Amino acid sequence: MAVQILGFLLGLLGLVGSVVSTCLPEWRRTAYVGSNIITASAYMKGLWMECVWHSTGIYQCELHRSLLALPPDLQAARALMVLSCVTSALALLVSVAGMKCTRFARSSPAKPAMALSGGVCFVAAGLLCLVTVCWTTHDVVIDFYDPFLPSGMKYEIGMAVYLGFASSFLSMSGGAALCWSCHGGRRGVGGAAAAGGPRLRVPRYRPPSPPPPPFDAMMPRPPAAAPPYRPPQALKDNHRRGPPSRLSTSSSGYRLSDYV
């Protein structure tokens, strides 16, 4: 959540800087080189007006009357800066709806996607502003080192261009922070951490337990039957199966050889 708040604040600062840079007239200012060493007045050119500053502290500004009469680079710079400001404002609204600390669509699965969209819009707005200020800087530097251009028509980079550089880097940093926070939140299960909802705990894998034994196996088994009694071999020989005869040597059930 802290990374999202940081990204949102950086994007907000980038939006404010882009708006101020777009409105300021000091995109180009007079270069005091060669014979053009006049400090009584200074000329400044912006996207919407041209101003003259006098040493007495008076500003005189004049708006550009005709859009079609402007040079193509100035028209393109206007369009890019306005588009950058609009994209930053849109990114601000979308990122507010997608941040974890807001109540908007708290349980919706689209909340992390909205925060990610806001970060992408911030990065796009920063790139648009960066392209504009880089283009303007290139034109100013080329004209400044042009030997065939008079010294009175040469300009230097104004304060608004430097502010545009800072605003573009702030916007891109804020967008990158928002995108990184959403990417880190999606590592959780189902993106629940990025959506601001309760975190889901993944149960640990446990091997399946063996099936329970059948019901018959659980019943106690009856004891095994005792083996039948078998008398020793000596006793078997002493008794005869039939009734003893009177003439036998063992009429009483015993053999006479046992006593001789």
Stockholm file with secondary structure:
# STOCKHOLM 1.0

chainA/1-260         MAVQILGFLLGLLGLVGSVVSTCLPEWRRTAYVGSNIITASAYMKGLWMECVWHSTGIYQCELHRSLLALPPDLQAARALMVLSCVTSALALLVSVAGMKCTRFARSSPAKPAMALSGGVCFVAAGLLCLVTVCWTTHDVVIDFYDPFLPSGMKYEIGMAVYLGFASSFLSMSGGAALCWSCHGGRRGVGGAAAAGGPRLRVPRYRPPSPPPPPFDAMMPRPPAAAPPYRPPQALKDNHRRGPPSRLSTSSSGYRLSDYV
#=GR chainA/1-260 SS CHHHHHHHHHHHHHHHHHHHHHHCSTTEEECCCTTCCCCSEEEEECSSEEEEEETTSCEEEEECCCSTTSCHHHHHHHHHHHHHHHHHHHHHHHHHHHSTTSCTTTTCTTHHHHHHHHHHHHHHHHHHHHHHHHHHHHHHHHHHTCTTSCGGGCEEECHHHHHHHHHHHHHHHHHHHHHHHHHHHTTSGGGHHHHTSCCCCCCCCCCCCCCCCCHHHHSCCCCCCCCCCCCCHHHHHHSCSSCCCTTSTTTTSSCGGGTC
#=GC SS_cons         CHHHHHHHHHHHHHHHHHHHHHHCSTTEEECCCTTCCCCSEEEEECSSEEEEEETTSCEEEEECCCSTTSCHHHHHHHHHHHHHHHHHHHHHHHHHHHSTTSCTTTTCTTHHHHHHHHHHHHHHHHHHHHHHHHHHHHHHHHHHTCTTSCGGGCEEECHHHHHHHHHHHHHHHHHHHHHHHHHHHTTSGGGHHHHTSCCCCCCCCCCCCCCCCCHHHHSCCCCCCCCCCCCCHHHHHHSCSSCCCTTSTTTTSSCGGGTC
//
